[in-house]
Amino acid sequence: MFENLTERLESAFKQIKGEGRITELNIAATVKEIRRALVDADVNYKIAKDFTDTVKEKALGQKVLTAVSPGQLIVKIVKDELADLMGGSESELVTKGNPAVILVAGLQGSGKTTFSGKLANYLKNKKGLSPMLVAADIYRPAAIEQLNILGEQVNVPVYSEPENKNAVEIASNALKDAKSKNRNVLIIDTAGRLAIDEAMMTEVANIKSAVNPQEILFVVDSMTGQDAVNTAKAFNDRLDFSGVVLTKLDGDTRGGAALSIKYTVQKPIKFVSSGEKLDTLDVFYPERMAQRILGMGDITTLVEKAQAQYDEEQARKLEKRIRKNQFDFEDFKQQLEQIKKMGNIKDLLGMIPGIGKAVKNVDISDDSFKGIEAIINSMTILERRNPDIIDMSRKKRIARGSGKDLNEVNAFMKQFEQMKDMMKMMNKMPMGRMMGRR
């Protein structure tokens, strides 16, 4: 997401990078390019014009410090304005209630049911709550079954009444059931509908009246761009929802929905979702997203994802083993598993400043580590723990067992040794020793 916009904005900033100061002339050329980039990213023209008018006004009203070039100043102003456009700061989900009721609404195919499962997983594992899911989509034949499967995967109960064709009744009964079972969050998955479908819009409005939700989340497919924003407005006029969820952020999307939706409906984006995996749900941070759009990376999110997989005791043991030069293939495999749990590899690399652009056209799939894992899995436990004993005869057996060429096994062994040497050197440096003192 945003790859084309990032490139276009970088090109716009070049207009002013070599300038010694900001003038009416050079800022006009820059903001014109920024406006074009936003419109091409499927941002409404009026929003793009208001945005660039603000950037221009702020740029002309600021004195350029000697330590900051005009180009750097424009980048900072655009980053701050992008963050403001998307909401300024993150918006907390309200989970207080007995139980807290979260109503999930949106168009057909927007990813509501999958999001409901992801949200249940997030609230259970990240917030320590005990959610219950409600199958209130009585129209789509597979909706109840899909929600039951998701509930099973995340170990969260699902309330359903397959024979009942009254969604309002189902939601009301589920609320009573959640109270009796001491579930503190109720997530109601409603039927997908069209904004113009009066009967369906009336139904979701009636569910809202019956259960009095703390949150109404409007789920929107990011790939529908400006259409998503128009639909959000129609839903908001009727439901007065409390927040937006952007799904399919990993798809081929220009980013218009993320940039326009807060401005249009004046409701915050609360979550962003990508992929089908149930742990791919993130709180939306406008500041971080603005940094990513401008190619600055997102180190904060990367660190948070690492910390979520971080086992302090295990890390301490690993640090001691590295210091004693005892790092082996079992340690290496364990680290690979932790990295894989953090999410999509290409997305993770994109969070490192400067790397996103470098890997833009590189095909990095989640299967990238499979070859390495196959090689390690073909080793005996003795070999994994004692890499030095792996001679040519063992390498040939490992190659046969992993379905790899002997050259690939040799290359991997060489890279592993180089990595060990690098770890050893880092531990001799002051920073490495400081990290060892906890």
HUFENNOR-V897727 format. One record per residue. N is the residue number from 1. RES is the residue in one small letter. PSI is psi in radians with two decimals (* if undefined). Layout:
n->(N	N)
res->(RES	RES)
psi->(PSI	PSI)
This chain:
n->(1	2	3	4	5	6	7	8	9	10	11	12	13	14	15	16	17	18	19	20	21	22	23	24	25	26	27	28	29	30	31	32	33	34	35	36	37	38	39	40	41	42	43	44	45	46	47	48	49	50	51	52	53	54	55	56	57	58	59	60	61	62	63	64	65	66	67	68	69	70	71	72	73	74	75	76	77	78	79	80	81	82	83	84	85	86	87	88	89	90	91	92	93	94	95	96	97	98	99	100	101	102	103	104	105	106	107	108	109	110	111	112	113	114	115	116	117	118	119	120	121	122	123	124	125	126	127	128	129	130	131	132	133	134	135	136	137	138	139	140	141	142	143	144	145	146	147	148	149	150	151	152	153	154	155	156	157	158	159	160	161	162	163	164	165	166	167	168	169	170	171	172	173	174	175	176	177	178	179	180	181	182	183	184	185	186	187	188	189	190	191	192	193	194	195	196	197	198	199	200	201	202	203	204	205	206	207	208	209	210	211	212	213	214	215	216	217	218	219	220	221	222	223	224	225	226	227	228	229	230	231	232	233	234	235	236	237	238	239	240	241	242	243	244	245	246	247	248	249	250	251	252	253	254	255	256	257	258	259	260	261	262	263	264	265	266	267	268	269	270	271	272	273	274	275	276	277	278	279	280	281	282	283	284	285	286	287	288	289	290	291	292	293	294	295	296	297	298	299	300	301	302	303	304	305	306	307	308	309	310	311	312	313	314	315	316	317	318	319	320	321	322	323	324	325	326	327	328	329	330	331	332	333	334	335	336	337	338	339	340	341	342	343	344	345	346	347	348	349	350	351	352	353	354	355	356	357	358	359	360	361	362	363	364	365	366	367	368	369	370	371	372	373	374	375	376	377	378	379	380	381	382	383	384	385	386	387	388	389	390	391	392	393	394	395	396	397	398	399	400	401	402	403	404	405	406	407	408	409	410	411	412	413	414	415	416	417	418	419	420	421	422	423	424	425	426	427	428	429	430	431	432	433	434	435	436	437	438)
res->(m	f	e	n	l	t	e	r	l	e	s	a	f	k	q	i	k	g	e	g	r	i	t	e	l	n	i	a	a	t	v	k	e	i	r	r	a	l	v	d	a	d	v	n	y	k	i	a	k	d	f	t	d	t	v	k	e	k	a	l	g	q	k	v	l	t	a	v	s	p	g	q	l	i	v	k	i	v	k	d	e	l	a	d	l	m	g	g	s	e	s	e	l	v	t	k	g	n	p	a	v	i	l	v	a	g	l	q	g	s	g	k	t	t	f	s	g	k	l	a	n	y	l	k	n	k	k	g	l	s	p	m	l	v	a	a	d	i	y	r	p	a	a	i	e	q	l	n	i	l	g	e	q	v	n	v	p	v	y	s	e	p	e	n	k	n	a	v	e	i	a	s	n	a	l	k	d	a	k	s	k	n	r	n	v	l	i	i	d	t	a	g	r	l	a	i	d	e	a	m	m	t	e	v	a	n	i	k	s	a	v	n	p	q	e	i	l	f	v	v	d	s	m	t	g	q	d	a	v	n	t	a	k	a	f	n	d	r	l	d	f	s	g	v	v	l	t	k	l	d	g	d	t	r	g	g	a	a	l	s	i	k	y	t	v	q	k	p	i	k	f	v	s	s	g	e	k	l	d	t	l	d	v	f	y	p	e	r	m	a	q	r	i	l	g	m	g	d	i	t	t	l	v	e	k	a	q	a	q	y	d	e	e	q	a	r	k	l	e	k	r	i	r	k	n	q	f	d	f	e	d	f	k	q	q	l	e	q	i	k	k	m	g	n	i	k	d	l	l	g	m	i	p	g	i	g	k	a	v	k	n	v	d	i	s	d	d	s	f	k	g	i	e	a	i	i	n	s	m	t	i	l	e	r	r	n	p	d	i	i	d	m	s	r	k	k	r	i	a	r	g	s	g	k	d	l	n	e	v	n	a	f	m	k	q	f	e	q	m	k	d	m	m	k	m	m	n	k	m	p	m	g	r	m	m	g	r	r)
psi->(2.54	0.02	-0.83	-0.69	-0.75	-0.81	-0.76	-0.68	-0.69	-0.71	-0.68	-0.68	-0.44	-0.46	-0.52	-0.11	-0.65	-0.03	2.58	-0.43	2.90	2.24	2.90	-0.70	-0.93	-0.52	-0.59	-0.76	-0.70	-0.85	-0.48	-0.75	-0.67	-0.76	-0.76	-0.73	-0.74	-0.75	-0.71	-0.40	0.21	0.53	2.37	2.42	-0.73	-0.73	-0.78	-0.71	-0.80	-0.74	-0.89	-0.53	-0.70	-0.75	-0.80	-0.82	-0.78	-0.65	-0.74	-0.42	-0.04	2.48	2.40	2.10	2.74	-0.49	-0.16	2.28	2.80	-0.68	-0.78	-0.67	-0.76	-0.76	-0.76	-0.77	-0.78	-0.73	-0.84	-0.71	-0.63	-0.76	-0.77	-0.73	-0.62	0.10	-0.20	-1.14	2.88	2.67	2.10	2.51	2.31	2.07	0.28	2.31	3.06	1.26	3.00	2.30	2.22	2.03	2.18	2.06	2.84	-3.10	2.88	2.34	0.16	-0.22	0.45	-0.83	-0.78	-0.74	-0.72	-0.74	-0.73	-0.71	-0.72	-0.75	-0.76	-0.83	-0.59	-0.85	-0.58	-0.49	-0.07	0.48	2.97	1.47	2.82	2.40	2.58	2.18	1.57	0.25	1.77	0.07	-0.71	2.06	-0.68	-0.01	-0.79	-0.77	-0.75	-0.77	-0.65	-0.71	-0.79	-0.75	-0.69	-0.74	-0.63	0.07	0.86	2.31	2.58	2.20	2.20	2.70	1.42	-0.52	-0.29	2.24	0.44	1.75	-0.61	-0.75	-0.78	-0.81	-0.74	-0.74	-0.65	-0.67	-0.75	-0.73	-0.73	-0.72	-0.77	-0.44	0.17	0.62	2.25	-0.05	2.34	2.08	1.99	1.99	1.94	2.95	2.53	2.48	2.92	2.54	-0.47	-0.09	1.68	-0.76	-0.75	-0.68	-0.65	-0.70	-0.84	-0.56	-0.65	-0.62	-0.75	-0.81	-0.63	-0.64	-0.15	1.14	2.59	-0.53	2.39	1.98	2.18	2.04	2.23	2.40	2.01	-0.51	-0.19	-0.04	-2.22	-0.54	-0.65	-0.68	-0.75	-0.71	-0.72	-0.68	-0.76	-0.73	-0.74	-0.66	-0.57	-0.71	-0.40	1.02	2.86	-0.29	2.89	2.54	2.17	2.08	2.96	0.69	-0.20	-0.05	-3.12	1.49	2.60	-0.21	0.01	-0.69	-0.80	-0.64	-0.40	-0.43	-0.69	-0.75	-0.70	-0.80	-0.11	0.65	2.46	2.63	2.12	-0.63	2.69	2.52	2.48	2.48	3.10	-0.31	2.47	-0.10	0.19	1.05	2.23	2.49	2.47	2.09	1.83	-0.72	-0.78	-0.70	-0.68	-0.72	-0.72	-0.67	-0.64	0.21	0.37	-0.02	-3.01	1.25	-0.63	-0.83	-0.69	-0.79	-0.71	-0.70	-0.67	-0.74	-0.54	-0.45	0.06	2.15	1.90	-0.75	-0.77	-0.70	-0.67	-0.77	-0.74	-0.74	-0.69	-0.72	-0.67	-0.75	-0.60	0.12	0.70	0.15	2.17	-3.04	-0.50	-0.73	-0.75	-0.79	-0.69	-0.72	-0.67	-0.76	-0.67	-0.69	-0.74	-0.59	-0.37	-0.32	-2.93	2.23	-0.77	-0.69	-0.72	-0.77	-0.60	-0.31	-0.20	2.13	2.26	-0.35	-0.62	-0.80	-0.67	-0.58	0.12	-0.83	0.17	2.32	1.78	1.80	2.96	-0.14	0.08	-0.51	-0.05	-0.71	-0.78	-0.77	-0.68	-0.71	-0.83	-0.71	-0.38	-0.10	2.66	2.85	-0.68	-0.72	-0.70	-0.68	-0.29	1.28	-0.49	-0.35	-0.08	1.74	-3.01	-0.70	-0.75	-0.68	-0.70	-0.72	-0.71	-0.71	-0.80	-0.77	-0.55	-0.13	0.41	2.83	2.62	-0.63	-0.66	-0.70	-0.79	-0.76	-0.74	-0.74	-0.70	-0.77	-0.66	-0.73	-0.71	-0.69	-0.72	-0.74	-0.71	-0.75	-0.71	-0.77	-0.74	-0.63	-0.36	-0.33	2.68	-0.73	-0.71	-0.70	-0.64	-0.69	-0.46	-0.38	1.82	*)
